[in-house]
Each structure stands twice: as C-alpha cells, then as structure tokens.
Amino acid sequence: MSILDKVIGIIAEQALLETSDVTENSTLEELGIDSLGLIECIFAIEEAFDITVPFNANEPTKGDFDISNVKAITGGIERLIAEKTG
C-alpha cells in the first residue's frame, strides 16, 4: 500500500467517507473535516507512519506541514519519513 493510499484511508475514515470519495486534490474542508477532525487525522497519521508531525492545532495553517490538500499532506509525510530514516 502506498503512502497516498494509506493517507486517503485515514482521512476517509475520519471523515466517515468511502476511500473513493477522497482524491489527492481533496481539501480537508471539502471533505467536511473540522478542526477536531484534523487533529484526529494528525494523530492517526503519526501512529500509522511512526512519525511526529510538526503541527500546532492553534495555528494549523502555519508551520512546515502543509495541510492544504491530501497530496500536500502525503508529501509532508514522505519528507518526515525520509528525515527520520536519514
């Protein structure tokens, strides 16, 4: 399973959607994920990939982790995994 497929699965689960409803260009807002849902997505991503996401719930659009859409989130996860494995 690719990182993108795993991310889509996590986000679909949090949004109570089918994975087919989530594309790499979907925004969390379009999927109906609110701020609490976003935090739950971040926790699920951290657990699934054994990474720590640099994310501030008080300022979700600021920082190094782009949450603008599913593709951006996947890219951020790939970068964190690469940094971790060094």
N, C-alpha and C positions, 0 to 999 in steps of 0.2 A: 504494500500500500504506500502510495506516495505521500509526501508531507501535505500537499494540497488536498488530497482525498481525506486525510486524517483531519485537517483543519475544517473542511467542509462538513465532515461528520460531527465534529464537536459543535460547530456553530449551528448546524441544523438541529441537533439535539437540544441545545439551549433555547433555540427559537421555536421549538416544537413544530418543526417543518420536516418534510422529506428532503433527503440529500439532493434530489433532483430539482428542488426549489432554490438551491443555493449555487451560484456560479462564482467564478473567481472575480468577477466585476461587481458582485453584490456588495452593497454597503450594509453595515450593521443596522443602520437606521431603516433602510428599505426592508430589512428582514424583521423589523419590529423589536429589535433588541435595545432595551433601555440601559441606563447606567448600571443598574444592578445586574442585568443580564450580561453586560460587558465584563463586569468584574468576575462573574461566574465563568465566562468564556476564558478569561485570562487564567484563572485558577486551573481550569480543565486543561488548557494548553500547557501550562507549566508542568502539571502532573504527567500528561501524556508524553511530553518530549524531554522530561527531566531537565528543564531549564528554568532560569529566573528571568521573567520579563520585566524590563525597566519601565514600569508603568505607575503613574500617580493617579489614583481614582479621582482626586480633587481637580486635576488638570489633565484629562485624558488626551487632549489634542496636542499637548506639549510633551517634549522629550524625544528620545531617539526611536521609539517604537511606533511606527505608522499604523494606525487602525482605520485608515480611510476606506479600505475595502478588503475583501478576502485575499486578493492577490498580494496586497501590501503586507497584510498580517503574515502570510506564508513566507514572503521574502524576509521579513524580520525574524521569523523563527529559523529559517535556513541560516541567516547570519549568526544568530545566537548559538546554534548548534556548531557551526564552523569555528566560532571563537572558543567554544567550550572544548572542542576536540583538538584545537590548536594546530 
